[in-house]
């Protein structure tokens, strides 16, 4: 659970690198599910300092100090962390929510809203009514979100993501995979992400060259029969 604290920061560092990448429009981003603590039971009555202390075998004061340092680090990236409100919650439903958003081309918006819900707003992302509200905020249909989360939809998709992650050696988050050939583990500096983008894209481009052709503007006829 503690590694999750770096996920939002890692997202911002990657986005900084992507904004400096000249071929950013050719990059497709896909989020995959992974659970650090699949056995975690959602408990709105426990704060994140208490959970971390129990999970790591440290004092609540030590846990609070650790979280305070992460909060300070997040500020450098324009992120507001409020661990006093953060709720220890199982992320499985949130991952299903993300898969639904992906079907509508809203997965990145969903992930951004989930991060803010957890780190800043102190919302319970394992709570279906809360996820419905978040879905509506990003443009999803409330009835569809409710129907999906009250069913088994995307359960197997999430499990498949987690299985795939373990197969390639993922043991923590954030973890970034580039073209299934290169990987960056952790919230590395933006320069590392940018370098990896350049290397992986150059390799991909060699195997997928752009089609280059010359357009000659001459007389043409269009479907309605007119010629010019």
N, C-alpha and C positions, 0 to 999 in steps of 0.2 A: 504493500500500500504506500510505503514511503516514496518509492520510485515514481509513483504517479505524480508527485509534486513537481517533477521535472518535465512532465509531458507537455504542459501548456507552454513552458519556456522553450522546450525543444521545437514546438510548432512555430513559435515566433522566430527562432533562429533560422529554421529552414525557410520560412517565408521571406526573411531578409535576403537569404542567399538566392532564392528564386527570383526576387525582384531585380537582382543584379545579373541574372542569366539571360543573355540575349535571345535564346531560343525558348524562353519560358512558355510561349504559346503552344509549343509542341509537346509540353510535358503534361501527362495525365496523372492525376493523383487518386489513389484508391486507398481507403482506410480498411484495415483488417482488425478483427476482434482478437483480444488477448486478455486473460485474467491473471493478475498476480496472486489474488487471494480468492479462488473460486469457492472456498468454503465459508467465506465471510457472510454473516447474517446481518442484514440491514438493521441498524439500531438508532433511531432518531433521538433516543434519550441519552446517548453517549456522545461526547465530543471527540474530535479527532486526536486531541492530545492524549486523552485517556486510552483510546484505541492503540495509538502508536506506542505508548508506554507498555501496555500489555503485550503487544505484538513483538516488541524489540527487547523486552525485559529491562527497561530503563525507568527512571522516575518520570512523573508527569512534568516536573520542572525541566528535566533534560529534553523531553519531547517538545515542550513549548519553546525552548531555546532553539532547537533544531528547526522547528517550523518558522520561528521568527527570522532566522537567517535565510530561509528559502523565500519568505515574504519580501525581504529586502532585495534579494537577487531578482525577484520577479518585477519589482518596480523599475529596474533598469530597462525592461522591455515593455513598459507601459501597462503592465498587468497588475491588477489589484487582488491580492490574496487575503482572505479573511477566514483563517482557520478556526476562529472562535465560533463560527457558524457552520463549518463544514460537517457533514453528516457521514459517518461510516456506512457505506451502502454497497450492496452487491451490484456489479456492473452488467450482469447478463441482459437484463431488459433494455438497458441503455444501448448495448451492442445490437440488439434486435431493432431498436428504434433507428439506429444508424443504417442498418441494412434496408429498412423501409425508405428512408430518406434517399439512399443511393438509387433506388428505382425511379425516383422523381428528379434526379440530378441535383439533389440538395444535401449530399453527404457531408461536404466540407462545412456547410452552414450548420448542419446538425452537430458536428463535432465541436465547432466553435461555441455553439450555444450550450452544449453539455459541459464543456470546460468552465465556462462562465457560471453556469448554474451551480457547479460544485465548489469551485475555488472562490468565487466572489459573492454569489447570492445565498449560499447556504441552503440550496434546494436538494430535495431527496430524489435523485435520478432513478431510483428503483420504484418510485411511486407512479402508478399509471396515470392518475389525474394530472400530476405534474408534467409527465412526458407529453400528455395531450396538449397542455398549454404551450409547452416548448415547441411542439410540432406546429401548432397554429401560428406561432410567432415567425417560424421560418418558411411558412407557406404550405404546410401539409394540411390535409383535411382531417378535422377532429374525429369524425366518425370512423375514418379508415385507421387512424392511429389507435383508437380504442379497440376496434375489431381485431387488429393485428396483435396488440399486446395482451388481449384477453384470450388469444388462441395460442397455438404452437407454431405460428408462422415465424420463419427465420431461425428457429431453434437449431436445426441441423446446419444451417449456413454458419452460425456462430461457432458451433462445435467444429465444423470443418476448418474454419479460420484458425482456431486454437490448435488443432491437430497439425495443420500445415506449419504453423509457427514453431512448434516443438520440433518438427522434422528438419527445419533449417537451422535449428540451434538457438532460437529466441528463448531467453530466460529472464528478460527484464524489459522494461519500457522506459523511454521511447526507443523504438528500433525502426530504422528506415532501410528499405530495400530498394535498390535502383536496378531496374530492368532484370531482376532476378539473378544478377551477377555480382553486384557490389552491395555492401551494407555499411551503415553507420549506426553504432550502438551508443545510446545516451544523447543528452542534450549538448552535443559538441558545438564548437564555435561556428559561426556562419561561414567562415573561410573554408572549413572542412567540408561543409555541405556543398559549397560552390565548387570546390575542387572535384568532389565526387560527381556532381552534376556534369561538369565538363568532361570528365573521363568516361563516364557511362554513356553520355549522349554521343560523344565522338565514336565510341565503339558501336553504338546502335546505328548511327548514321552511315557507317561504312557498309552495314548490311542492308540498310534501307535508304539508298540514295534518292534525292529528290528528282522528280521528272522535270527535265528542262526542255522547253520547246519555245519556238519563236512564233508569235502571233502576227500574221500579216493581215492588215485591215484593208479588205477589198469589198467589192459589191457582194451583198448577201441577200438571201430571201428568208423571211421569217414565216412562222407557221400560218399566219392569217393571209398569206399570199402576196404581201407587199414586198417589193425589192427596192434596195437602195444602194 
